[in-house]
Amino acid sequence: MPHILWSLVLTLHIAGMAVWVGGATYAVAVLRPSLTLLDKAQRSSVHLLTLKRFLRVVWHVMPTVLITGWIMILHEGGFAVMPWTTNVMQLLGVIMAGLFLRVFYGPYQTARRAIRPKQETFDSIRTLMLGVIACGMLTILCASMGHGL
C-alpha cells in the first residue's frame, strides 16, 4: 500500500483512541459531576441520553481501532516480530473492548430498562469507564515508549 494509505490507517487508529479515551474521560470527569446540578429525574435522563450517544460512537470506534491496529501489525510482519510495547497495546485494547461490552450489556442496559435507574447502576458504569481510561492511558504510554526517537 502506498505511504499515504498507511498514514490514513494510523490517523484512523489514533483518532479513534482519542475519541474513545477522551469520551470516557469526559463522561467521568466532566459530565457526571455536572449532573449533580439537576434533580434526580433530569439527571438520569441526561445521563442515559449522553451514554446512549457515546456508546453508539464507541460501537463504531472500537472495531476501527482494533482492526487498524491489527492491520498495522500484519503490515510490519505479524505479532511475533512486534516489540513488547505493541503487544501490550494489543492486550490493553482488547481489555478496553471487553470493558466497553461489559458497560453496554451490563449496567447500561439495566439503567436503560429501569423506570427509575438507581445511582448504583451509574456508579458501576463510572467504575468501568475508569478502567477504560486507565487502560487508554497505559496504551498511550506504551505507544510513546515503543516509538523510536
Order of alpha helices (4+ residues) and beta strands (2+ residues): alpha-alpha-alpha-alpha-alpha
